[in-house]
Amino acid sequence: MNIQWYPGHMTKAKRNMQEDIKLIDLIIELVDARVPFSSRNPDIDELGKNKARLVLLNKSDLADERRNEQWMQYFQKQGFQVVKINAKNGSGLKQIQAAVQEACKEKIERDRRRGILNRPVRAMVVGIPNVGKSTFINAFAGKACTKTGNRPGVTKGNQWIRLNKSLELLDTPGILWPRFENQQVGLHLAFIGSINDEILNKDELAAELLLFLSQNYPKSLAERYGLGSLEQVQSVAEGYRLLEEIAKLRGCLMKGGEADCAKAANLLLDDFRSGKLGRLTLEVPENEEESEE
């Protein structure tokens, strides 16, 4: 399944970020805790070199807690501050102010030596589409100061938000990068809803998701759809057959009793994205993969 999506407005958004980077002290990067590698735009590291960094593992309540801890350690080893959050219910937000101060302690100390006191930290909030940036900013600021939506690409332009005397945020649109060299990345972004669903073959996407889930979270899958004994799916073709079985079990049928795979695919993807399948993580840090083999 070849997935590429790079709308024209993202080129302009990236150019604006490149211009604004000189104004900021810190990059706050939101990633989706279920796919922390795939949901990081590789351009951000180049854009933000020599800037303090804070990674927020958003939607951590939807991710496997054991994997959350592994990813926190992974980012900490890169020299980043890391906080697990759930922007929707506000979990973890109280830890962010301290993490910002820790990430920017050298800058704050430098200001103090120069006699500059109480200058706010200026932070750019970045992330791919639909990762929850606007929801995070609204929850963190305690008021609806940015536009939010569950469609990728709602935030169109950069805007400054003053949170308090010590922190100002620059909200930026969600941007991807022009080409996914690794198609697994595109697949993972499609699973979580960061790619426009209208350009996707959702039946094939669901079959791919079933391939992964049957091998890594078979119990969650079997319990959700009443599958009884679930054999591990070994190919996308077998994923399609499992999708047909789920369609029949859930009453997703067309005239004549034929399985409605399109309806079942939507059901499966909605269940995954909303957490109804349980806490699932699709990616493991490289060093953890090696240790588990």
Secondary structure, DSSP 8 states (H G I E B T S, - for coil): -------THHHHHHHHHHHHGGG-SEEEEEEETTSTTTTS-THHHHHTTTSEEEEEEETGGGS-HHHHHHHHHHHHHTT-EEEE-BTTTTBTGGGHHHHHHHHTHHHHHHHHHTT--S--EEEEEE--TTSSHHHHHHHHHTS--S---SSTT---S-EEEEEETTEEEEE------S--SSHHHHHHHHHHT-S-GGGS-HHHHHHHHHHHHHHH-HHHHHHHHT-SS-----SHHHHHHHHHHHHHHTT-B-GGG-B-HHHHHHHHHHHHHHTTT-S------HHHHHHH-
